[in-house]
Amino acid sequence: MMVVERFMDWTVSWLPMYREAKLLLVLYLCHPNTRVSSRPDTPSPRDDQHSDILDSICG
């Protein structure tokens, strides 16, 4: 992820207001009222089919 972020910073940093937009995005994701970063992932039906294998792998 860090490699992608650095590449995107390098390629898109010439856009006007890029750093300000990035700052606003980070603040939006971290703000407690939006709860974007803390939303739980919803399991897909495919996960239910393989739940015993996933349980044995994950603990």
PEFEN-V649451 format. One record per residue. N is the residue number from 0. RES is the residue in three letters. PSI is psi in radians with two decimals (none if undefined). Layout:
N/RES/PSI
N/RES/PSI
This chain:
0/MET/-0.68
1/MET/-0.59
2/VAL/-0.75
3/VAL/-0.73
4/GLU/-0.76
5/ARG/-0.69
6/PHE/-0.77
7/MET/-0.68
8/ASP/-0.74
9/TRP/-0.67
10/THR/-0.46
11/VAL/-0.05
12/SER/-0.26
13/TRP/-0.24
14/LEU/2.45
15/PRO/2.47
16/MET/0.40
17/TYR/-0.84
18/ARG/-0.65
19/GLU/-0.71
20/ALA/-0.68
21/LYS/-0.73
22/LEU/-0.76
23/LEU/-0.66
24/LEU/-0.78
25/VAL/-0.75
26/LEU/-0.70
27/TYR/-0.76
28/LEU/-0.52
29/CYS/-0.26
30/HIS/2.32
31/PRO/-0.46
32/ASN/-0.48
33/THR/-0.58
34/ARG/0.54
35/VAL/-0.76
36/SER/-0.24
37/SER/0.17
38/ARG/2.28
39/PRO/2.56
40/ASP/2.40
41/THR/2.29
42/PRO/2.51
43/SER/2.80
44/PRO/-0.50
45/ARG/-0.56
46/ASP/-0.62
47/ASP/-0.58
48/GLN/-0.55
49/HIS/0.42
50/SER/-0.61
51/ASP/-0.63
52/ILE/-0.75
53/LEU/-0.69
54/ASP/-0.69
55/SER/-0.56
56/ILE/-0.79
57/CYS/-0.23
58/GLY/none
